Amino acid sequence: MIIDPKTIPVPIAYQVLTSVVIPRPIGFISSISNAGLVNLAPFSFFNAVCGEPPMVMFAPVNRNPSKDTLINVRETGEFVVNIVSREIAEKMNLTAGDYPYGANEFEIAGLTAAPCEVVRPPRVLESPVNMECKVHQIIEVSSQSWGGHLILGEVVRFHVRDSIIDKDMFVDPDKLHAVARLGGPSYSTTKDRFDMIRPVIDRANWKPRTAGICEDGG
Ligand SMILES: Cc1cc2nc3c(=O)[nH]c(=O)nc-3n(C[C@H](O)[C@H](O)[C@H](O)COP(=O)(O)O)c2cc1C
């Protein structure tokens, strides 16, 4: 099937998009208003962007009024990305309800708000990793009703649970136990994994000198 997105209803195009761009990592974003109102919400339009400085992005889709996270992040220029482990997935889901501005989703979901080192918003104590972020840039990508904003943030502190990181700073994915978003109400974990070594290219003929090795026997 070939689909011209302009010929189908916007929600259907959104459904196709979000069921093929999978699995999407989830940025569980805590933020705070200037008046001190704390907010927590998940965003699967989320990823890492670059390494120097370490930078992440997430994207709130438009809503009228704007999503609380966007309001707070615009106001304060700060947010925290909390990683969602399988253990707190149901609690994360509870925070995604359409609560009125000012509702404290930490309390609603029974999650613990712990202080950060550099930024004002609290972090989720039950998350195995928290990344304190300062806004780098907010870009309005589209003002249409299913449009949205891209928020880029520089990570200024990592909090990584000691039991999941080794002395060489490798995080064990089994211990992180992160969940990702699939299409509709579906989620996945990172249990089904395989390794591939990237090819080394021989610059004399631009062919791979070593082939990628698939380490799951496949
Ligand atoms: C797993 C998951 C991922 C989500 N990803 C996004 C997203 O990327 N962008 C978005 O605008 N809303 C997303 N949502 C919906 C928001 O979390 C929801 O609109 C929430 O109420 C926004 O909260 P806020 O108004 O407190 O910022 C997601 C919901 C779930 C459960």
The ligand as an SDF file (V2000), in Angstrom:
LIG
                    3D

 31 33  0  0  0  0  0  0  0  0999 V2000
    3.9540    6.1110   26.8330 C   0  0  0  0  0  0  0  0  0  0  0  0
    3.3660    7.4370   26.4540 C   0  0  0  0  0  0  0  0  0  0  0  0
    4.0490    8.2440   25.5690 C   0  0  0  0  0  0  0  0  0  0  0  0
    3.5400    9.5090   25.2080 C   0  0  0  0  0  0  0  0  0  0  0  0
    4.2340   10.2690   24.3400 N   0  0  0  0  0  0  0  0  0  0  0  0
    3.8010   11.5190   24.0390 C   0  0  0  0  0  0  0  0  0  0  0  0
    4.5580   12.3590   23.1740 C   0  0  0  0  0  0  0  0  0  0  0  0
    5.6260   12.0110   22.6930 O   0  0  0  0  0  0  0  0  0  0  0  0
    4.0540   13.6020   22.9210 N   0  0  0  0  0  0  0  0  0  0  0  0
    2.8950   14.0480   23.4660 C   0  0  0  0  0  0  0  0  0  0  0  0
    2.5020   15.1870   23.2120 O   0  0  0  0  0  0  0  0  0  0  0  0
    2.1720   13.2770   24.2950 N   0  0  0  0  0  0  0  0  0  0  0  0
    2.5990   12.0220   24.6110 C   0  0  0  0  0  0  0  0  0  0  0  0
    1.8800   11.2310   25.4580 N   0  0  0  0  0  0  0  0  0  0  0  0
    0.6880   11.8040   26.0930 C   0  0  0  0  0  0  0  0  0  0  0  0
    1.0670   12.7150   27.2600 C   0  0  0  0  0  0  0  0  0  0  0  0
    1.8020   12.0090   28.2290 O   0  0  0  0  0  0  0  0  0  0  0  0
   -0.2170   13.2740   27.8860 C   0  0  0  0  0  0  0  0  0  0  0  0
   -0.8390   14.1440   26.9610 O   0  0  0  0  0  0  0  0  0  0  0  0
    0.0140   13.9800   29.1910 C   0  0  0  0  0  0  0  0  0  0  0  0
   -1.2360   14.2430   29.7820 O   0  0  0  0  0  0  0  0  0  0  0  0
    0.7230   15.2990   29.0310 C   0  0  0  0  0  0  0  0  0  0  0  0
    0.8960   15.7870   30.3240 O   0  0  0  0  0  0  0  0  0  0  0  0
    1.0980   17.2910   30.7070 P   0  0  0  0  0  0  0  0  0  0  0  0
   -0.1100   18.0870   30.2070 O   0  0  0  0  0  0  0  0  0  0  0  0
    1.1340   17.2040   32.1990 O   0  0  0  0  0  0  0  0  0  0  0  0
    2.3780   17.7590   30.1030 O   0  0  0  0  0  0  0  0  0  0  0  0
    2.3210    9.9570   25.7800 C   0  0  0  0  0  0  0  0  0  0  0  0
    1.6210    9.1230   26.6680 C   0  0  0  0  0  0  0  0  0  0  0  0
    2.1310    7.8690   26.9870 C   0  0  0  0  0  0  0  0  0  0  0  0
    1.3810    6.9740   27.9480 C   0  0  0  0  0  0  0  0  0  0  0  0
  1  2  1  0
  2  3  1  0
  2 30  2  0
  3  4  2  0
  4  5  1  0
  4 28  1  0
  5  6  2  0
  6  7  1  0
  6 13  1  0
  7  8  2  0
  7  9  1  0
  9 10  1  0
 10 11  2  0
 10 12  1  0
 12 13  2  0
 13 14  1  0
 14 15  1  0
 14 28  1  0
 15 16  1  0
 16 17  1  0
 16 18  1  0
 18 19  1  0
 18 20  1  0
 20 21  1  0
 20 22  1  0
 22 23  1  0
 23 24  1  0
 24 25  2  0
 24 26  1  0
 24 27  1  0
 28 29  2  0
 29 30  1  0
 30 31  1  0
M  END
$$$$
